[in-house]
Every structure is written in C-alpha cells, then in structure tokens.
C-alpha cells in the first residue's frame, strides 16, 4: 500500500485490509478496511505513536462500520492525533476543521461568488468544505466540537445520520453521502458546559444532536510507564540524529555537527513548541549551510522516520 493517487481516483470503498493487532498493537483478532493507495489527504504515519486500545477500537468502528464517533478528553491527550494516526495507517483521506468562532454556515455549505469567465463577470456557486468532503472518501474531523456556533451545529446535525442527506437550499440540491465518507469529532467537554473554567468558550450542546453520535470515546493522558517510554523513544531519535551528523562531519559530508548542547536545545525547543520538526529546525538545521541541509534532512529521516518539509515555516498558520 504505497502508490499515491488523486482523491477522486480512489475506489468507492476500501479495497484492502490491515491486521488490527499488527498495525495498532491492540490484542484482538481481526482486520480493518483500508485503501491500498494513498492520497495527499492521507495523514503522515508517525511510527512512534502509541495507540490507546479502547479509543482505537472506537475509531476503527467509525471507519469500518460508518459509526459517528466523538472523542472527548482534556487538552493535550492527543484526541485529534489519535484519529489522524488511525486514518494514516488505513490510507484514508482525512480533513480537520476547527470549529472556532470564525467558522460560519457559509464556510461549511458554500456561497455564490463572482468569477471571470470568458472575460465576463458571472455568479458561480462555490461549494464549502462539507459538500466537498460529503461526496468523497474523506474522514471529516470537527475539532473543538463543543465550541461551535449554533448555526454551524445545526448544519452538521443534518449529516449525522448514517445515510443522512445534505440539502443545499441555495442550489435546490440534495446530496447523498459517498460510501466512504466518515465523520468524527473531538471535544474537551461532553456538551454539558465547563464548570472547571479550564475551557472558556465551550458551550452546552443540543442533546438531540449529541444523541446522534453513536460512540463517545474518552481519552485520558498516558500512564506513567507509557509516557516515560514515549519520551525515551524521542530522546533516542534525537541522539541518533546527532550521531549521524558527527559521522557525516568526520567523513566530510557536512561542516557542522550536533554537540550534546545542541541535543539539549532540541529537547527544550520540543517542550516549548510541541513539534519535533520545528524544534529540530530551530535548534540545528537553520544554522547549517544551505547546500548541506538536504544531507542533514536525510540524517533526520534515518533516525526519526520523519521527512522534513523544506518549505515549512512551522506547524502554525496565519489567521485571516
């Protein structure tokens, strides 16, 4: 399962399977449906990711049986990442949408826009993210589900039924879901409001809508032993990267190497930024000779299994 295609070239339904025990380290016999080819919308695989068994089985049921799954837990537990890493191993295209206060009904459904066609201005309907995903083999993930605006939430409610139809009133159009369209959501609260004061901006959710979610999975922080294992694995990747640069320096392939102080800076930057790639770039890569950066990127890939994006400027995006 390696070749990459456009999303519209995927078959209507998954054409392969993966073994659950081998792929997700869950002690159960069985296979999960998957696509044999990847698209650019399929998340990248994090080989070091540790799956929570209960949450994994809930998410897999969403993919395999078209169940509506919402993952609830405190901040930093990895709710969205968990869904992403399951989708990554299934080669299932995935799109995340953060339901912040700037997301409106128009963003979801679409709107009429003035465009130039044959030198003339004409009005043309531009579909929003929801109709686009609804007609394709896409897992649509609503992040911060409990922070969505009421007008947006009622748009989502239309498609929560397994065979729910999406009506586009502006176009007098009724859409049927693609056979491999899936919906997931993540939330800090479970729709009853926030009494702790930790999650300002979250709202009470319509209980009739919550009732349409088939599975509510709770994800907590890792156990002490598991968290130590994760940190140890990341530190080993850092040390191995540093060793690669030292071997390359001795061979004359690069003119800069990583000292222990650089590894410590990388670890401290990772604690600050919560992004391994950006922490590495700011601790070491950005001070390497530009011509040598591809070589350093290769060292990084060998040690971590991750590929650096040369065009990336960090994991964040500007808000307009």
Secondary structure, 3 states (H helix, E strand, C coil): CCCECCHHHCCCCCCEEEEHHHHHCCCCCCEEEECCCECCCCCCCCCCCCCCHHHHHHHHHHHHHCCCEEEECCCCCCHHHHHHHHHHHHCCEEEEEECCCCCCHHHHHEEEEEEEECCEEEEEEEECHHHHHHCCCEEEEEECHHHCCHHHHHHHHCCCCCCCCEEEHHHCEEECCCCCCEEEEEECCCCECCCCCCCCCCCECCHHHHCCCCEEEECCCCCHHHHHHHHHHHHHHHHHHHHHHHHHHHHCCCCCCCCHHHHHHHHHHHHHHCCHHHHHHHHCHHHCCHHHHHHHHHHHHHHHCCCCCCCCCCCCCCCC
